[in-house]
């Protein structure tokens, strides 16, 4: 958890638990691949390996978007975590990831899928329920799961 100001006191959301304000948004692309969410997964892996990933994030670590991304790439989330563990620096990490990722990343397919998660009829119902739980039922601008994450972590005012 960082000390950045938040609409939720002390970096804690009653709906989701402790909040990490220093994780990147799922909308941020990875510099070497262009894949959305990958920088966030890597940042969570770093926290996990240091024993700093809060319980509120552990329940979905390697699942949710992390698993969807890995399924898209045809790799096990544990293989990505191993790359983070073994890398000596960012360039080495990028090289290790590119070794385990397929040659054709289909970046446009994944990025579109990520930004649209939650826009199906079932997804809209889930997002409406989560917005209610978070006291944000009035927020019609929150239309995807990535938006929900950004709202929870204080990136959407």
N, C-alpha and C positions, 0 to 999 in steps of 0.2 A: 504494500500500500504506500502511496506517496502522500505528500502533504498538500497536494493541490486542492484548492477550494472546490466544493461540490454542493449540489443542491441537497445532498444527504449528509447529515452531520457525521463527523468523525470517519468518513470513508466507509460507512456501513449502510447497507440497504436492508431494511426489514424483509424485503422480498427475496433478495439474492445473497445476502451475507456480505463479508468483507469485499471491498472493491479495490482493484489494482488500477490506479490512474496512470501508471507508466507503461501499460501494454499498448501497442499500436492498434489502431482501428483495423477491423477486417477489410476495410476499403483501401488500405495502403498496399500497393503492389511490391513484390519482392524485386530488388534492384537487378538481380541476375536473370530472373525468369519472367517477371511481369505477373506472376501469380498472386492474386488477392488472397489474403488471410495467411499466407505463408510467413510473413514477418511476425505476425501475432503468435502463430504456433511455435515458431522458433524462440520467441521471447518467453512464452509460457514454459517451454522445455528448459530454458536456462534457469528460470526460477525454480522449476521442479528439481533440477539436478543440484541446486544449491540448498534445497529444503525450504525455499521461500514462497512456494505457491500456496496461497491460502486454501483452506478446506473448501470454501465456496467455489473455487475454480477447479479443484482436484476432481470433483464428481464428473466433470465434462472433459477433463484433460485427456486427449487421445480419442475423444468421442465427438459427437456433434460435428461442427465444421472441420475440426482436425481430421476426423475419420473420413468425412465426405471428400476432403481434399486428397487424402491418401488413397482412397478408393478410386478417385478420378485418375490418379497417377499410377495406380497399380502397385503401391508400396505399403508396407506395414508401418503404422505410426511409430513403432519401436525402432525401425530402421532410421527414421528421421531423427528421433531422440538420440540414437547412437551417433549419428553424424555430429550433432551438437556437442555431445560429450567428448568426442575424439578430436574435434577441430581445434587447431592451434590459433586461428584467427578467422576473420570474416571471409577472406579469399579462400582459405582452406575449406571452410564450411561450404561455400558455394561450389567448390570443386567436388567435394564429397557428395553433395546433394545431386549435382548433375550426373554423377556416376550411377546413382541408384534410380534416378528419374528416367522415364522413357525419352527417346530422342524427340518425339513430337509431344510436347506438353499440352497441346490443344488449349492454350491459354484463353482464347476467346470463349471456348465452351465453358470452361470452369468459371471464369470471371462472370459470365452472364448468369450461370447457375447460382453462384454465390449471392449476387445482388438481388436475385429473384426469390431466394428462399423465404417462404412465408407469404408469397403472393397467391398461392392456390386458395381455393375455398376453405379447405381445412386449415391451412396456414394462417389465413386471415382470422379465423375463429380463435386459434391458439394465441395469436398476437393480441387480439382484443382482450382475451382473458388475462394475459400477462400485463398488458397496459393497466387493466383494472387493479390487479394485484400490486402494481408499482405506483398506483395513484396517478396514472397518466392517461386515463380513459379519454380525456379531451384532446390528446395529441394525435391528430389525423395525419401528421407528417411521418409518423413512425409506422412504416408499412412492411418492413422486412426484419428478419432476425438480426441482421447486421445493424440495422437501425436501433433495435432494442439494446444491443450490446453498447453501442455508442451512447445511447441515452443513459443507460445504467452507469457507465463510466464517466459521465459528465461531458462528453464531447458534443452533445446536442443540448443547447440551453433550454 
